[in-house]
Each structure stands twice: as C-alpha cells, then as structure tokens.
C-alpha cells in the first residue's frame, strides 16, 4: 500500500473535503509548498490560491482557498481556510463577472479572489 496522508480542508462555515491523499500543493506566505506523507511537521499561513489534492485513488481535487492556516504532523494535514470552494462548486460565469467588476473598480483583493476561483476551475496552480 502506498504511503498516504489524511487531509481535512475546512472553511470557516463548513467542512469542504476530507480524505486520503498522496500529495497536497498549497500557496503559503513563504511560497508554494507540496506536502507528501512523511513531510516534516509544519505550520504556515495560507495565501489566496488554488489548493491541489492528489487523492489516494488517483483523482485530483482542486479548491480555491482564500486565507487561513496549514498544519501538518503525523501524516495529518489540516487546511483551515477563511473561504474555500471546490472547483466544481464554482460558477464560472459569476466568477468572470466578478473579475471584470473588480478590475473596473480597481479592487485588487476582489480581483485576486475572482482570479483564484477561475484558476481553481481550470486546475492551474
């Protein structure tokens, strides 16, 4: 059996995804990080960005995450996000409109959130 880690992706308002994975890629204030089974313990601050989870079954789960914390110890990874949406939950047209509106209003934070949502749908890290 391949090594795996237990992943919990939780937003402020709900549990978003939970399961076994072989790799998780997330954006932190220190840059992008990949966590695999056996990784050294870590605690970090999440930046807005896509989180990619390679499941033990060979699938891929992508979520748009906006802020929060990442913690890893004893092959248990917790992603505690302020906001998190799975890519298949994102309304692409709505996200595109939000991006255009943010650009027109020069709202950099809103523009970043909309961009992250669209990148999560596209599977671009």
N, C-alpha and C positions, 0 to 999 in steps of 0.2 A: 504494500500500500504506500502510495506517495505521501510525503510529508504535507501537512495542511495546517492552516490556522483558522481559528474561529473568529468571524468578523461580525461586528454589530455596528450598523450605520443608523444613528438615531438623530432626528431633528428635534427642535425644541417642543414640537407639538405631536410627534409620533415616532414609532419605530419604522424606519424606511426599508431596511434589508438586514437579514440575519442569515448566516450560513457558513459553510466551509469554503475556503479559498486556498489557492497556491501562491497568489501574488496580489497585492493591492498597491496601486500607484495613486499618490495624492500630492497636492501642492501645499507646501508649508511656507512659513515666513523665511525659512532657510533655503527654499528651492523645492523642486520635485523630489519625492522620496518613493522608493519601492520597498515594500516590506514583504518578506518571504518567511516561511517557517524557520525558526532558529535565529531570527534577527535579534540584535541586541535590544534591550529594553529602551523605550524612548517615550518622550512626552514632548509634543510640539503644538504650535498654533497653526491652524488651517487657514490658508488664504482662499479666496474665491477661486474656484477652478473645478474641472471635471475630476471625479474620482473613478478609477477603473478597477474593477474587481474581477480577477480570473477565478472562476469557481472551480471547485474540485471535480465537477462533472465535465469540465472543458468549455463551459459557456463564459460569456462576458457580461457583466453588469456595469453600466455607466450611470453615474449620478452627477447632477450639478449641485455643488456644495458651496455655501456662502458663509464663511467664518466658522469658528469653533475650535475644537481641540482633537488631537490624535494621540492615542496612548497604546503602547504595545508592551506586553510582558507575558511570559509563559505561553507563547503561541496564541494569545488572545489579543485581538486588535479592536479597539473601540474608536469610532469616529463620532464625535459628539458635535453636531453642526447646529448653527443658528437656524439655517434653512437648508433643506436637502430635497431634491426631486429626482426620481429615477427618470432616465431619458425617455422611457415610453409613457411617462405621465405628462411630458411637456407638450403644450400646444405650440407647434412651430410657428404658425401664422401670428399668434398672440405675441410670442417672443420676438418675432421680426418687427411687429408694430411697436413693441416696447423699445426695441433697439433704435428704431428710427426716431421715435419720440424723444428718447434720451439724447440722441445726437443733436436734434433740433433745439433742445433745451439746454444743451451743453452740461448735462448731468452725468459726470464721469462715473459715479457709483452705480447709477441705474444702467448706464451703458455697459459697464463691466458685468453686472448681473445678467443682463439680456444676452450678452456675448457668451458668457459661460453656459447658459442654458442651451444656446444654439450649438456650441461646441460639444456639449454632452450628448445631444441628439445625434450629431454627426460622428460621435465616437473619437473626436480629436482631443488629445490631451494637451 
